[in-house]
Amino acid sequence: MSSEMEHVVFSKNPNAAIQEMMGTIDSLRNIYKRETDALEAADMKTFLEMQSEKLKAARAYQEGIEQILDRKDEMKTVNPLLKKRLEDMQRDFTDLSVKNMDALKRMGRVTDRLGNTIRVAAKNAAVKSRSFSYGENGTLKSSEKKSVSMGVSETA
């Protein structure tokens, strides 16, 4: 993967440019579908591996949309059937984007709950392991309940 950002430049022909935009939407749609499937399967390895591919496709999509909007007068000459297909693809893509965002939010909630469970378990283990302590004069004190700070905000 090159470090240079590749720029999308659509054809001068408006019909061809719309078809290229549809290809861009289809590529991003496929990535979102695979990402959503990975999230639903809790396959974090696949999810994480896809992020650079998703970012590249999202940039291409954004650049494509900007080009189409910049050429809106030219786009009025596009075949009506192509326009309709593009609108349908855009609507389907929007629906898939919502499903993808829901899966991302769900995974975020699961990760938060897991983090809280681990934090509570670690704190409880630390409290249990402090079965004795020394007093100010160095003598052994009996077991006391002491608060334990894990160094992490409980509200994080």
Contacts in CASP RR format, 6 or more apart in sequence:
PFRMAT RR
TARGET T0000
AUTHOR 0000-0000-0000
METHOD contacts of the structure
MODEL  1
MSSEMEHVVFSKNPNAAIQEMMGTIDSLRNIYKRETDALEAADMKTFLEM
QSEKLKAARAYQEGIEQILDRKDEMKTVNPLLKKRLEDMQRDFTDLSVKN
MDALKRMGRVTDRLGNTIRVAAKNAAVKSRSFSYGENGTLKSSEKKSVSM
GVSETA
1 52 0 8 1.000
5 59 0 8 1.000
6 56 0 8 1.000
6 60 0 8 1.000
7 63 0 8 1.000
8 20 0 8 1.000
8 24 0 8 1.000
8 60 0 8 1.000
8 63 0 8 1.000
8 64 0 8 1.000
8 67 0 8 1.000
9 67 0 8 1.000
10 16 0 8 1.000
10 17 0 8 1.000
10 20 0 8 1.000
10 21 0 8 1.000
10 64 0 8 1.000
10 67 0 8 1.000
10 68 0 8 1.000
11 17 0 8 1.000
11 20 0 8 1.000
14 71 0 8 1.000
14 74 0 8 1.000
14 75 0 8 1.000
14 77 0 8 1.000
14 78 0 8 1.000
15 78 0 8 1.000
15 79 0 8 1.000
15 82 0 8 1.000
17 67 0 8 1.000
17 68 0 8 1.000
17 71 0 8 1.000
17 75 0 8 1.000
18 68 0 8 1.000
18 75 0 8 1.000
18 78 0 8 1.000
18 79 0 8 1.000
18 82 0 8 1.000
18 83 0 8 1.000
18 86 0 8 1.000
19 82 0 8 1.000
21 64 0 8 1.000
21 65 0 8 1.000
21 67 0 8 1.000
21 68 0 8 1.000
21 86 0 8 1.000
22 82 0 8 1.000
22 85 0 8 1.000
22 86 0 8 1.000
22 89 0 8 1.000
24 57 0 8 1.000
24 60 0 8 1.000
24 61 0 8 1.000
24 64 0 8 1.000
25 61 0 8 1.000
25 86 0 8 1.000
25 89 0 8 1.000
25 90 0 8 1.000
25 93 0 8 1.000
26 89 0 8 1.000
27 57 0 8 1.000
27 60 0 8 1.000
28 54 0 8 1.000
28 57 0 8 1.000
28 58 0 8 1.000
28 60 0 8 1.000
28 61 0 8 1.000
28 93 0 8 1.000
29 89 0 8 1.000
29 92 0 8 1.000
29 93 0 8 1.000
29 96 0 8 1.000
31 50 0 8 1.000
31 53 0 8 1.000
31 54 0 8 1.000
31 57 0 8 1.000
32 54 0 8 1.000
32 93 0 8 1.000
32 96 0 8 1.000
32 97 0 8 1.000
32 100 0 8 1.000
33 96 0 8 1.000
34 46 0 8 1.000
34 50 0 8 1.000
35 47 0 8 1.000
35 50 0 8 1.000
35 54 0 8 1.000
35 100 0 8 1.000
35 103 0 8 1.000
36 96 0 8 1.000
36 99 0 8 1.000
36 100 0 8 1.000
36 103 0 8 1.000
37 43 0 8 1.000
38 44 0 8 1.000
38 46 0 8 1.000
38 47 0 8 1.000
38 50 0 8 1.000
39 47 0 8 1.000
39 100 0 8 1.000
39 103 0 8 1.000
39 104 0 8 1.000
39 106 0 8 1.000
39 107 0 8 1.000
40 103 0 8 1.000
42 107 0 8 1.000
42 110 0 8 1.000
47 107 0 8 1.000
68 75 0 8 1.000
75 83 0 8 1.000
119 150 0 8 1.000
119 152 0 8 1.000
119 154 0 8 1.000
122 150 0 8 1.000
123 148 0 8 1.000
123 150 0 8 1.000
126 148 0 8 1.000
126 150 0 8 1.000
127 145 0 8 1.000
127 146 0 8 1.000
127 148 0 8 1.000
130 143 0 8 1.000
130 146 0 8 1.000
130 148 0 8 1.000
131 143 0 8 1.000
132 140 0 8 1.000
132 141 0 8 1.000
132 142 0 8 1.000
132 143 0 8 1.000
133 140 0 8 1.000
133 141 0 8 1.000
133 143 0 8 1.000
133 144 0 8 1.000
133 146 0 8 1.000
134 140 0 8 1.000
134 141 0 8 1.000
135 141 0 8 1.000
END
